[in-house]
Amino acid sequence: LVVVEDAAHSLGATYKGRRVGSLANMTVFSTHPVKLITTGEGGIVTTDDTILAKRLRIFRNHGITTEARERKNEWLYEMINIGYNYRITDLQCALGISQLVKAEEFLNKRCAIAERYNEAFRGLPEVEIPVQLADRTSAWHLYVVRLCLDKLRVGRDQVFKALRAENIGVNVHYIPVAWHPYYQKLGHKRGECPKAERIHEQLLTLPLFPAMTDSDVEDVIRAVNKVISAYRR
Ligand SMILES: *Cc1c(COP(=O)(O)O)cnc(C)c1O
């Protein structure tokens, strides 16, 4: 089996002391602007397998064995497979290289904000903070809490609205996949994944990005405490 990992949330995360990107045969990262580093659009595949690396390069180049700049004085090139145009531009790569230089700093900032949130919400019974297992570290792409709805007088949507009214950019990640019209058309029904759907009703994502100042982080904490106390049972 060849394992292809989707690590779009995990740049900089570790598992048993190893960085994500070195765990699977191939690991895929997204560099869309909302992700941990950006190239405007695009992504990165990591592999330590030279054969797979070669096949990936051919796949992104219409199935052709050499790119134009590799041909030097030769005119011969061969299409050996079906491929597509998945080439990233040099301009995007220039941005990506400068982003990579900052990646560690972004990661440290994210970890510090997550740590501050953990500390602030650990004692709040209406809010469950994210679980952290001892043998892994998160890249904190998202900071998602679970609301303990039996301890609140309102549902998540009301908490969401109240926090937005406090000018806090909360969000919800994610809508259960089977709820999307495409999957409903394929015959999936609400209620099919009762645990995921129940948890979905509790989820709330708090703002977390490297440019947040300490006072932004404290604003979020203050607003969450205010809204939760107002709706406490
Ligand atoms: C963002 C994201 C993707 C898609 O990345 P693109 O760059 O838009 O292709 C895939 N999987 C996960 C988990 C993501 O977060």
The ligand as an SDF file (V2000), in Angstrom:
LIG
                    3D

 15 15  0  0  0  0  0  0  0  0999 V2000
   -7.5130   23.2720    2.3170 C   0  0  0  0  0  0  0  0  0  0  0  0
   -7.6080   21.8240    2.3640 C   0  0  0  0  0  0  0  0  0  0  0  0
   -7.5920   21.0680    1.1850 C   0  0  0  0  0  0  0  0  0  0  0  0
   -7.6170   21.6800   -0.1800 C   0  0  0  0  0  0  0  0  0  0  0  0
   -6.4840   22.3920   -0.4820 O   0  0  0  0  0  0  0  0  0  0  0  0
   -6.4190   23.1470   -1.8880 P   0  0  0  0  0  0  0  0  0  0  0  0
   -5.1280   23.9010   -1.8610 O   0  0  0  0  0  0  0  0  0  0  0  0
   -7.6220   24.0230   -1.9830 O   0  0  0  0  0  0  0  0  0  0  0  0
   -6.4350   22.0680   -2.9200 O   0  0  0  0  0  0  0  0  0  0  0  0
   -7.6280   19.6900    1.2980 C   0  0  0  0  0  0  0  0  0  0  0  0
   -7.6760   19.0900    2.4950 N   0  0  0  0  0  0  0  0  0  0  0  0
   -7.7020   19.7800    3.6510 C   0  0  0  0  0  0  0  0  0  0  0  0
   -7.7330   19.0400    4.9490 C   0  0  0  0  0  0  0  0  0  0  0  0
   -7.6710   21.1650    3.6260 C   0  0  0  0  0  0  0  0  0  0  0  0
   -7.7010   21.8520    4.7650 O   0  0  0  0  0  0  0  0  0  0  0  0
  1  2  1  0
  2  3  1  0
  2 14  2  0
  3  4  1  0
  3 10  2  0
  4  5  1  0
  5  6  1  0
  6  7  2  0
  6  8  1  0
  6  9  1  0
 10 11  1  0
 11 12  2  0
 12 13  1  0
 12 14  1  0
 14 15  1  0
M  END
$$$$
